[in-house]
Each structure stands twice: as structure tokens, then as C-alpha cells.
Amino acid sequence: MIRAAGVAEVTDTDFEAEVLGSELPVLVEFTADWCPPCRQMGPVLTAVAAQEGERLKVVQLDVDTNPLTTNAYKVLSMPTFMVFRDGEPVRSMVGARPKRRLLEELTEVL
């Protein structure tokens, strides 16, 4: 998987601990190597992680190697972004977007 700098990778194994158990809200990008828009989001996620790191945890999950989590949240399109707070998904967004728009959408849930 092509990881964004400063963004952790989560898996089916550690999703519960890293995302559902997080003290901070978590932005999860459901991504795949074969997805060009996912690759475009790398620099955006890096920037968001750097800018909002104290208020928001940013992670990526590879849908091809983590089918349990992908299916549990009914993720069908890449990239899908989900914001989890207190172990619950509170926002879902599908498709690549510019940093400004992503930050605006995150403002509502942070």
C-alpha cells in the first residue's frame, strides 16, 4: 500500500484498538493500491495529519488486505473516508477531495 507520510496504517487486527479505542476522533481512509484517486489523496492526508494532529488521528486501511473491516462498514468505493468518534462512525465521505474541502467537512465532527 502507498502510505501517506505521517499517516499510520491500520489492519483488521488492530482496527479496534487503534480506531474504535482512540481517545481522539479518527479519520480513516479506506484505500487500495490500484486506486488512482487514493494516490492523489496521499499529500492531502499528510497535510491534514500535520495540521490537525493534536485534534485528529489520521490512518489508512488497505481494503484488499483487510476485508473484515471493509465489509463491516460496507465500504464499496475507494477512497472512502470515515470519521470515528468514541468508537462510532459519525461521518462518511466518498471520493477524492481537495484539502480545503476535507477540512471543512471535518470541522463539523471535530
C-alpha positions in Angstrom: 0.0 0.0 0.0 1.2 3.5 -0.8 1.3 5.2 2.6 0.9 8.9 3.1 3.8 10.4 5.2 2.9 10.8 8.8 -0.2 8.6 8.5 -0.4 5.2 10.2 -1.7 2.1 8.6 -4.3 0.1 10.4 -5.4 -3.5 9.8 -8.3 -5.8 10.6 -6.2 -7.0 13.6 -5.6 -3.6 15.3 -8.6 -1.6 14.0 -10.5 -1.9 17.2 -7.6 -0.7 19.4 -6.3 2.0 17.0 -9.6 3.4 15.8 -12.5 2.4 18.0 -10.5 2.7 21.1 -8.9 6.0 20.3 -9.2 9.0 22.6 -9.2 11.3 19.6 -11.6 11.3 16.7 -10.0 9.2 13.9 -10.2 9.8 10.1 -9.8 6.5 8.3 -9.1 6.4 4.6 -10.2 3.1 3.1 -7.7 2.8 0.2 -6.2 0.5 -2.3 -3.0 0.4 -4.4 -5.0 0.1 -7.7 -7.0 3.3 -7.0 -5.6 6.5 -8.7 -7.8 8.9 -6.6 -6.4 7.2 -3.5 -2.9 8.1 -4.5 -3.9 11.7 -5.1 -5.1 11.9 -1.5 -1.7 11.0 -0.1 -0.3 14.5 0.1 -3.7 15.8 1.4 -3.8 13.2 4.2 -0.2 14.1 5.1 -1.1 17.8 5.3 -4.3 17.1 7.4 -2.4 14.9 9.8 0.3 17.5 10.2 -2.2 20.4 10.7 -4.8 18.6 12.9 -2.6 16.0 14.7 -3.5 17.3 18.1 -7.3 17.0 17.5 -7.5 14.2 15.0 -5.8 10.9 14.3 -5.4 10.1 10.6 -5.0 6.4 9.5 -5.2 4.4 6.3 -6.7 0.9 5.8 -5.9 -1.2 2.7 -9.2 -2.7 1.6 -7.6 -5.6 -0.3 -5.7 -6.9 2.7 -8.4 -6.1 5.4 -11.7 -7.4 4.1 -13.3 -7.8 7.6 -13.2 -4.1 8.5 -14.0 -3.1 4.9 -17.1 -5.3 4.8 -18.2 -4.4 8.4 -18.5 -0.8 7.4 -20.0 -1.6 3.9 -17.2 0.2 2.1 -17.7 -0.2 -1.7 -15.9 2.8 -3.3 -12.3 4.0 -2.9 -11.3 6.2 -1.4 -13.9 6.3 1.4 -13.2 8.4 4.4 -14.9 7.7 7.7 -14.6 9.7 10.9 -14.9 7.7 14.1 -15.6 9.3 17.5 -16.0 7.3 20.7 -15.9 4.0 18.7 -18.7 5.0 16.3 -18.7 6.2 12.7 -20.0 9.8 12.7 -19.3 10.9 9.1 -18.6 9.1 5.8 -17.4 10.7 2.6 -16.7 9.0 -0.7 -14.2 10.2 -3.3 -11.1 12.3 -3.5 -11.4 15.9 -2.5 -9.1 18.9 -2.0 -7.6 19.6 1.4 -9.7 22.7 2.0 -13.0 20.8 1.4 -11.9 17.8 3.5 -11.0 20.2 6.4 -14.4 21.9 6.1 -16.1 18.5 6.3 -14.0 17.5 9.3 -14.8 20.8 11.1 -18.4 19.6 11.6 -17.3 16.5 13.5 -14.2 17.7 15.4 
